[in-house]
Amino acid sequence: MSQIPAKARYIELDNTKNSTTPSPSLINQNKLEIDSDQLVSKLEQLQADIKKNSISISLEEAITLGVKNNPDLEIAFREIQASEWRLIGAKRKWYPTLRIDGGSPFTGYNWATYVEHNYAQGPAIEAIQGDTTSNTMKTKSKTFDTTATARISWDFLDLTRQPDINSAEDSLRRQKLLFNASARNLILAIQQSYFSIQSSAQLIDSFQQIYAINKQQLSILSARQGIGMTTVLDVEQTKSQLFSQLNQLILYTKNYISETARLAKNLALPPGRLAIPAEKAKPQGVWTQSLSQTIDEALQQNEEILANIAAAEAAEWTGISSLRQYLPVFSIQASGNLSNQNGYQNILVTEDPNKNRKDTQNWGASIGIGFRWNAFDGGINAANAETQFARSRQFLSTASQSKLQITQQIQSSYGAMETARIAIASAEQALRSAKIAQEAARARFDVGAGDIVSVVQAIGLLSTAAQQQSQATLSYNNSIAELYRYSANWPMTSQKDVDLRIKTNRLTKQP
């Protein structure tokens, strides 16, 4: 980046040995020139602070670092894992189920006391009991029980099972496609930030040089004004151009700072750390495919299109599963139970428990074919199925919309690439001519053969040409990056970086 020249020399009007008193206009002129230098100095300090806290990195290194660290891919990968487990759960419906139940409690003591009051009177009691017996009967029980039941069942005919598996498989395929789309979006964002920083740095360098030219010209005009060789109009015209281009320099510095912060976010750098390009702005790469080839390839492999198709198929299978809820499910069922009881039961409270204790065991088993049939539920499952079928049609429509959008994006990016390629050649020639023109205009003005208007116009053309060159290069680089993104191709070594990120995520359960 060019160094800002030292402050222009001013006519030493404040020398006490000099009897000449400076005019108010020249004093104000000097103040304004000092202010512009102070502004430029602050801008340079901002740029120096950015470099101090930044790492210098190539584009390929930036992509590798971003793919490795950015948490957006962590989020997308965990969605893949969630879908994988949903698929595993759907496949495990083929397994038999085993349920073991204990009693209440499974093992332990049970106590019971039974009291019966008989309200029959006189002869009725004798008729029932044959003698005069007490109207109240009390019994008691105390046992130590152990009880367990086991049930095993296998649904050998369940017509909802395979649609659920198919739906889970399509959902997993969709998440994998969306992960790739997230990776491509991240790579595109890194490239765009990287190119924007390069463009801003190029403009800062160009406008610092233009500022130095303007500052030198203003100093010469100010000196000439002091001896009456030029007018206020000439000075103010140059000054206006100086500060106008200084405002441009401020804007480019602002963009430079914001883009470095954006790149640091995409690379997931630690707080306070930034990244700046290690390379100067230049056209990056060449797109070799024709427009029709690019569109055809994109429509076949773009993840947004394929993800919507996969989502449509998943919803279709879910709807089929809902309809099959009305079909019976046949299963092989088996059960067994075991109980053990030790103690006494239902003896009179006056009897000795030890004379009535007993130990009993009981066990049993059964096996056979059973079924369950949800023959009618009021039409709930049918309504749920229609909901899924509607969603399936919606996803297919979204896929068609994505095809149109991607075609439009590729056509726009391809056109931008072609026009930018032409614009780069034109802008470079314009910049060369503008440099020669401003040098010639200044030389003519210095010898009195030209006027200040020609100088101002020539410097204005120089700044415009610098902007056009930077914009053409930025447009070309962005269009190449977009073509990689929309056609679902991986730039540089990014596919290996994405594969490595997937392997790393599978080895770590924590983000």
N, C-alpha and C positions, 0 to 999 in steps of 0.2 A: 504494500500500500504506500502511496506516495507520501512523503513528508510534507507537512504544511510549511511553507517558507516563513522565515522570520518576519516579524512585523516590518512593513514598509517604512523606509526612512522618511521622517517628516522634516520639513524645513524648520530649522531651529530658530523659531521666532521669539522664544522665551529667553534667549541669551541676554544677560544683563549688560554685556558689553555692546550689544547691538542696539542702536537707537530706534530701530524700526518696531512699532507696536503691532502685534498680530491683530488681524481683523476678526470680529465675532464669528463670521462665517467659517473661517479657517479653524478657529478653536472648536466650533461645533463639529466640523468635518473630522478633526482629529479624534474627538470623543466617539463619533460613530464608528470610525475605523478601529479604535481600540475595542469597542463593544463587539464588533464582528469577530475580532481575533479571540476575544474571551469566549464567545459562543463556540467557535471552532475548537478551542482548547478543551472546553467541557465535553464536546462530542468525542474528541480524541481520547479523553480520559475514560469515557463510557466504553469505548471500543477496547481500550487497554484492560479495563476491568473484566470485560467479557473474555478476552484472551487469557487473562490470568486464571480464571476459574473454569477454563474449557480444556477439553482434550481434542487434539487434532486427529481426525479420523477420515479414512477413505469411504467412498460410498459402499463398497462391498463389505467393509468392516462394520459400517453402521447398520446395514441390513442384518448381518450375522448377530451383532450385539442386541438389536431390537427384537429379533425373533427369539433369542435366548432368554431375554429378561422381561419382556412386556407381559403384564398380568392379564391382558385381554385374551391371550392364547391359553393361559391357565384356566380362565373361566370357560372358554369354549371346550377345552379338553375335558374338564369335569362334567360337562354335559354329555360328552361321548361316554365317559365312564358310567354315568347314570343310565344312559340308554343301554349300555352293555349289560348292566345288572337287571334292567327290566326284561331284556331278552333272556337272560339266564333264568329269571323267575318264570317267564312264560314257558320255557322248555321244561322246567321242573314240574309242570303239571302232569307230565307223563309218569312221574314217580308215584308209588303207592304212599298212602298216609297211614301213620300209626299213632294211635291215641291210647294213653294209659291213664286210668282214673283210679284214685284211691277212694275209700269210703269217707264218711264224715264222723270221726276222723279215719285216716288210713289204718292206724293202729292206736289203741287206747281203751280206756274204760268207759262203760256205759252203765248208768244207774237208772232205775225206774221204780216207782211206788204206785200201786194201783189201789184205789179205795172205791168200794161199791156200796151204796146205801139203797136198801130194798124197802119200799114204802107199802108193801102188801100187809094187811091187818088180819089178825086172828086166824080163822079157819083157812083163809087163803094161803097163809104162810105154811100151815100144817099140810095143806093139799100139795103145796109145791115142794116143801122140804121134808115132809113126813114127821116132823117133830118141832119142838119149840127151839128155834135157832135164832141167834142174834141177827138183827136187821142190817148189820154192817159187816162187810167182808174186806179185809186188807191183805194185799199181796205185795211182794217186793222182788226185784231182779237186780243182779249185778254180774256183768260179764266183761271179759277182756277180749276185744274183737280185733281181727285183722282182715281187711277186705281190699281187693284189687280187681279191676276189670281192664282188659286190653281189647282194642278194636283195630283191625287193619282193613283198609279198603283200597282198591285200585280201579280207577275209572278206565276200563278198556275201550269204551266207546263214548267219546265226548266230542261232538262235532264243533264245539266252540274253541277247542284247544289249538288246532292248526291255524285258524285265522288269527288268533291272538299272537302266535309265534310269528306269523308273516308280518303282522302289523308292527311288532317289536323290531323285527329285522329291518323293515323299511324306515322306521324311526331312527334306528342306529345309523343306517346309511345316510339319512338326511343330516344327522349331527356331524358325521365325518365330512360331508360336503360343506357344511356351514363352518366347520373348523378351517378348512382350506380357504374358504371365502374370507374368514377373519384374518388369516395369515396374509392373504393377498392385499386386503385393505390396509393392514399394518405396513406392509412393504411399500405400497403406493404412498402412504402418508409419510414414511421415512424419506422416500425419494423426492417427494414434492417439497418437504421441509429442507432437505439438503440442497436442492436446486434453487430454492428461494433464497437461502443464505448466500449461496454463490452469486446469485444475481444482485442481491443487495450489496455484497462486498464489492462487486465489480462497479456498481453505480457509485458507491462511496468513493472508490479510488478515482473514478473518472471525474466526479464533481469536486473532489479535493483539488485535482489538477486545474479544473475550470475555475474554481474559486481563487486559486493562486494567480491565474492569468488575470482575472477580474480585479483582484486586489492590487496587482502590479499596475494595471491600467488606471485604476482609481488614484493611486498614489501619484502617478505621473500627471494626471489631469488636475489633481489638487495643487500640485506644485505650480503648474502652469496658470491655474486660476489666481494664485497668489501674486503673480507678476503680470496678470492681465492678458495672458495669451489664449485663454479659453473662457467659455461662458459657464454660468451656473447650470444652464440646461444640459450641457455636456456632462458635467460632474454628476448631477442628479440622475441623469439617464443611466450612467454607469453604476451609480450607487444602487439604484432600484434593481438593476439586473443582478448586482452582487448579492443583495439580500434575498431576492427571489430564488436564486440558485442555492443560497445558504439554507433557505427553508426546504428546498428539495433535499439537500444533504441531511437535514434534521429528520425528514420523513424517512429517508433510506436507512438512517441509523436506527430509528424506531422500529422499522420493519426487520432490520438485522437482529435486534435484541429479541423481538417477539418470536421470530422464527428459530433462533437458537434455543429459546425456552421450549418451543413446540417440539423441536427435535429431541431435546433432553427428555421430554415426557414420553415420546415414542420409543426412545431407547431405554426408558426406565432407569435413568441415572439417579444417583443419590441426590438428596436435596442440596441445592447450592452449586451442583456441578452442571456444566453445559458442554455442548459439543459443537465444533466448527469444522467445516470441510478442510481437508488437507490439500485439496486440488482447487485450482482456479476454474471459473466458469468456462465451459467449452461444450460443444455438441457431444452427447453421450450415445454411442451406439448407432446402429443402422437397422431399420426394419426391412426385411427382405421379402416378406410375403405381399402379394397383391391384396387389394381391398376385398375382393370376392373370397379369396382364400382365407383371409382373416375372419370374415363374417361366418363362413361355413364352419371353420374350426371352433369359433366361439359358441355357435349354436349347438354344437355337438358336446362340448366339454365344460361350458361355463357352469360353475357350481350353483349359482342362484337358480338357474333353470332346472337343473337336475334335482336340487333340493326340494323345489316345489312339486316336481313330479313324484319324488319319493314320499313327500307328505301326503299327496293325493292318494297314492296307493296304500299308505298306512291307514288313512281315514276310511278308505273303501273296505279294507279287511276288518277294521273295527266295527263298521256297520254290519258286515256279514256275521261277525261273531254275535252281535246283539240280536239279530234275527234268529240265529240258531239257539238262542237261549230257550226258545219255545220247544225244542226237540228234547226227548228224554235222554238221560245219561245212564248208561248201564255200567255196573261195577261188580267186581268180585269182592265179597265181604266175608270177614271171619271175625269171631269174637271169642273170648274166653274169660272166665271169672273164677276167683278163688276166695274163699272165706274160711276163717278159723275162729271158733268161739269157745271160751273157757269160762265157766262160772255157773250160776244158778239163775232160773227164771220162774217168775210167777208162783212163788211159794208163799204160804201164809207168814205173816210177820212173826208169828209165834213159833214157827218151826226153826230147827237148827239148820243153817245154810250148808254146813259141812256134809250133812247127810244127803244133800240134793245137788251137789256139784257134778258137772259133766263137761266133757270136752268133745266138740263136734267139728268136723271139717266138711266143706262142700266145694266142689268145683264142677265146671261145665264148659262146653265149647260148642260153637256152631260155625258153619261155613256154607256159602251159597252165592247165588247171583241176585243182586238187587238193582233197583233203579229209582231214580227220582225224576219227576216230570213237572216242570212249571208250565202247565198247559195254558193258563190264562193269567195275565197280570194287569188287565185293564188297558192293554196296548202301550205300556210304558216302554218296553224293549223295542217295539216297532217304531215308536216315535224317536227313541235314541238312535236307531239305525238310520232313519231318514235324516237326522241331524248330521250324522257322519257322512252320509252320501252327499249332502249339500256342501259340507266342508271339502269333500274330495273334489267336487266340481269347482269350488272356489279356488282351491290350490292349482287346478289345471288352468283356470283362467288367469291366475297370477303368473303361472309359467309362461303363458302366451304373452302376457304383458311384459314379462322380463325379456322375452325374445325381441320384442319391438324396442324396448329400452336399450338393450345391449347393442342391437343393430344400429340404433341412432347414436349411441356413445362411440362405437367403433368408427362410424362414418365421420362423426365430428372430429375425433382424435386423429383419424387418418388424414382428413383434410387439413387439420391444424399442422400435422407433421409436414405435409407437402408444401403448404404455404410458408411455414417457418423455415424450411430448407432454402426456399427462394429468398425469403426475407433476410436470412443471415448473410447471404452473398451481397444483397442490395445494401443492407445496413453497414457492412464492413466497408464497402466502397464509399457510402455516404460519409462514414466517419473519417476515412482517409481524406476525402475531398474537403470536409468541414475543417479539419486540422490545417490543411494548406490554406484554405480560404481565410481563416481567422489570423493566421500568421501574415498573410499578404495584406489583409485589411489593416492590421496594426502597423505594419511597416509603412504602408501608404500614409496612414494618419501621422506617424512619427515624422515623416518628411514633408508633411503639409499637402500631400496630393489627394488625401481622402478626408472624409468627415467621420465624426464619432458614430453617426447612425450606422454606417457600414460596419464599424467595429462591433457595435452592439448586436447587429443582425448576424454577423459571422459567429460571434460567441454563442448566440442563441441557437444557431444551426448546429454548432458543435455539441451543445447539451442535448438537443433533440436527437442527433445522430447517436450519441452515447446511450440514450434511453432506448432507442429503437434496436440497437445492437444487443443490449442486455435482454430486452423483451423477446426478441426473436430467438435467442439462445434458450431462454427459459421456456418459451412456448414449445420449442422443438423437444427439449428434454422431457417436459411434462407429457407431451403427446406420446413419446416413445414409452414412457412408464405406464401411461393409461392403456396403450395397446397391449402391453404385457398383461395388465390387470384384467381387462375386459375379455381378452381372448383366452384367459385361463392358462397362460404360459408363465413359467418361473424365470425371472431374470437372474443372470449371473449364477451363483451357487446356492440360491435361496431354497431350492427344493431339498438339498442336503441339510440345510439349516433347520427347515421345518421338520424333517424326519428325525433329526437329532433331538429336537425339542419334544417330540412325541415320546421318544425312548426315555428321555430324562424324566418326563412327567409320570411315566409308568413306574419308574423306580422310586418315586417320592410320593407319599400319600399326602404330605403337607405342602401347601403352595410355597 
